[in-house]
Amino acid sequence: MVEFLGSNLMKFLAYCILFSFVTVPLVEGRVRHYNWEMKYEFKSPDCYKKLAITINGRSPGPSIIAQQGDTIIVELKNSLLTENAAIHWHGIRQIRTPWFDGTEGVTQCPILPGDTFVYKFVVDRPGTYLYHAHYGMQREAGLYGSIRVSLPDGESEPFSYDYDRSIILSDWYHTSTYEQAAGLSSIPFVWVGEPHSILIQGKGRFNCSTPGIEAGLCNATNPECTPYALTVIPRKTYRLRIGSLTSLSALSFEIEGHNMTVVEADGHYVEPFVVQNLFIYSGETYSVLIKADQDPSRNYWTSAKVVSRNSNTPNGLAIFNYYPNHPRRNPPTVPPPGPRWNDTEPRFAQSIAIKSHQGYIHPPPQTSDRVIVMLNTQNRINGNVRWSINNVSFNLPHTPYLISLKHNLLHTFDQSPLPEGYDFANYDIYSIAKNVNATTSSGIYKLKFNTTVDIILQNANTMNLNNSETHPWHLHGHDFWVVGYGKGKFDKFKDPKNYNLVNPIMKNTVPVHPYGWTALRFRADNPGVWAFHCHIESHFFMGMGVVFEEGIEKLGSLPTSIMGCGDTKGLHRP
Ligand SMILES: O=C1O[C@H]([C@@H](O)CO)C(O)=C1O
């Protein structure tokens, strides 16, 4: 009997082991393999001919469409001829693969022209994410796309819809990345200015009759700048996944005559709420549900308008096309004007309205181990206009932190600790402060592994009178709980009492409104080195960011493919 049981037990165990080997790939999802080639090509997304960076000939690049648990492999060939590159997978936490976060100078060396770099990571959660260049100001040239991760088979979402669509909103300049970067680092400072166009899914419309436009450069009849048409079948409900990858602009997005129900933000289900226009900041994603329930005999305008800056950029327009009307038939109405650019109230109100879906509440730790207050200021350092956090403006080192920290190359970046706050009592956030002590640093914040960290982003006046801007801050490698927004100066005694610790939404990008503050909480539980920065391309370039390190000792050896630059040369590529 014992023998019988024993042999059967052995068989059973052997079966289990075999079974687990067989089923592991199924449980962990499929492998999705992409071969991408990045190139500079002349494109006319807004009718004006300009060099754009394409992936496999397109900007926005191909979408990654996957299921939760899938492994994504992107073999990326850099055919930019004379330019380095790196791609960041925005919103993907890179658990156990921090070296594939794609942040040049932080997690990897740049990919050299002619080289192919292989990114390999797991998309561990369903939702709407993005990818984009993270080298210099390259994103501005059009190197971006969307990532859609669906639920495993048999699981369903807390809302229903008939069709699923994705669009990317971006802004477009006729100046190059290099003109912009050189201007921003010049003395005197040359600001990038407002974008020439707003693009909806890579299409916009610049007015070719604008005085001073060289003949032949702008062609209003070029099919490349035919407005994007989102074709809908009457009575059907659409899930529209909207991602913003603007270089600068905060946008208000709307579809004439249609309400939108917000159901997802940065990969998290939202307690649904209805809006007429959606405010969306660079680096954010939302899913909205739209029912095609209006008069089906015509088309409607889709519009994206710049808010928060006094911009002269025309609204980006696309067509909400009711089948079977022609997708190029203009709606019979004038496009909606959109909200006033300087009305911050509805933008605060939308931020506060975003709460976690009742059925998916994942409450934050009720206390934190460390609080870092980050005062955001614009100031002058050695004649350059810079952005600073607590009077320290960020400089990327030449050797990526991840490699420096793992291989003890500590001479490659500043070792002095960064300030945890600012002179609260004496700093007037409403005036133009001189910030005479502002400095630059490549130092980092070291976070104790598995601790809870609060970050308070405090906005202030810029160097212009009565001006404070909106900054969308993005955290790599984590989602955070958005525990509070406020106006004026954050009071560390009073304001935490009003934190939402019950049903805050989790996000990876969040706005800091003019003269306001935003409070975030996150767990430092993802071993790696992670950038946290303003998602405005020029602002990060001007120093508006920091870097966190946590649990680096838990990582095994780094792939050699991320090495080759700065002081990593001795560590050699394969
Ligand atoms: O960083 C910036 O610089 C300009 C302006 O403040 C200085 O010209 C601007 O609008 C920014 O957002």
The ligand as a Tripos MOL2 file, in Angstrom:
@<TRIPOS>MOLECULE
LIG
   12    12     1     0     0
SMALL
NO_CHARGES

@<TRIPOS>ATOM
      1 O1         10.9150   77.2500  -19.8300 O.2       1 LIG1
      2 C1         10.3240   78.1710  -20.3490 C.2       1 LIG1
      3 O2         10.8980   79.3210  -20.7830 O.3       1 LIG1
      4 C2          9.8810   80.1350  -21.3690 C.3       1 LIG1
      5 C3          9.8190   81.4900  -20.7520 C.3       1 LIG1
      6 O3          9.4840   81.3770  -19.3930 O.3       1 LIG1
      7 C4         11.1280   82.2240  -20.8420 C.3       1 LIG1
      8 O4         11.2780   82.7700  -22.1040 O.3       1 LIG1
      9 C5          8.6550   79.3780  -21.1470 C.2       1 LIG1
     10 O5          7.4770   79.8010  -21.5110 O.3       1 LIG1
     11 C6          8.9430   78.2230  -20.5660 C.2       1 LIG1
     12 O6          8.0700   77.2830  -20.2610 O.3       1 LIG1
@<TRIPOS>BOND
     1     1     2 2
     2     2     3 1
     3     2    11 1
     4     3     4 1
     5     4     5 1
     6     4     9 1
     7     5     6 1
     8     5     7 1
     9     7     8 1
    10     9    10 1
    11     9    11 2
    12    11    12 1
@<TRIPOS>SUBSTRUCTURE
     1 LIG1         1 GROUP 0 **** ****
